[in-house]
């Protein structure tokens, strides 16, 4: 079965600083990969998804970008963080018809 | 635009009570998943339903997919404190998963 590694678990960054969150997947090949953001106690908002290396689709216009340099690596980035970028970020992998999640990164922009 | 609406948003019940959570949409989904999430952790998959009208049971949890594959329900019998958490439904459309608004359940001992 697949395992999703996501780090760091928590991050505090000043406004205007860059961001890089990394997600790697084990136990599957050529999965679909996703980045979600979650407000406290609420549902997940899809930010980006990727069906293959170098293929990124964005769901909402925003201050963030994503890249997939390798089959099982998905990176979420920002050049300059905004206060509104604070939230709980989740990476997910779908090898078939179901999604499996990493442990998440709590980002606080101060 | 929120494709999936869950109700209720919050639910607080006594241990031993029964409850039902609803997940509704105007869209048709090829499959629908239910997840449970604890604070500070990623959602954990509970079940996937694929066929309209399908019913799946997982111990005290019963999941049903609507005949038209637009909605689903989760029924918990004799709730226990360990059932406390955020319950999320998610619908699959092609390569994408769209999540519901979430139901926060608290079971009081």
Contacts between the chains, C-beta under 8 A, distances in Angstrom:
chain1	res1	chain2	res2	distance
A	4	B	42	7.7
A	6	B	42	7.8
A	32	B	95	5.3
A	34	B	97	7.0
A	36	B	99	7.4
A	41	B	86	6.2
A	41	B	102	6.6
A	41	B	104	5.4
A	42	B	101	6.4
A	42	B	102	5.2
A	43	B	2	7.6
A	43	B	4	7.7
A	43	B	6	7.5
A	43	B	88	6.1
A	43	B	99	4.5
A	43	B	100	5.4
A	43	B	101	4.6
A	43	B	102	4.6
A	44	B	43	7.6
A	44	B	88	7.0
A	44	B	90	7.9
A	44	B	99	4.1
A	45	B	99	7.9
A	46	B	96	6.4
A	46	B	97	7.2
A	46	B	98	6.8
A	46	B	99	7.7
A	49	B	95	6.3
A	49	B	96	6.1
A	51	B	95	5.7
A	59	B	96	7.9
A	90	B	42	5.5
A	90	B	43	7.5
A	92	B	42	7.8
A	92	B	97	7.4
A	94	B	95	7.7
A	94	B	97	7.0
A	97	B	30	7.4
A	97	B	31	5.2
A	97	B	48	6.6
A	97	B	50	7.5
A	97	B	92	6.1
A	98	B	31	7.9
A	98	B	33	6.0
A	98	B	45	5.8
A	98	B	48	5.4
A	99	B	33	7.0
A	99	B	45	7.3
A	99	B	90	6.8
A	99	B	97	4.9
A	100	B	45	6.5
A	101	B	42	3.3
A	101	B	43	5.2
A	101	B	44	7.5
A	102	B	42	5.4
A	103	B	41	5.8
A	103	B	42	5.3
A	104	B	40	7.0
A	104	B	41	6.6
A	104	B	42	5.1
A	106	B	40	7.0
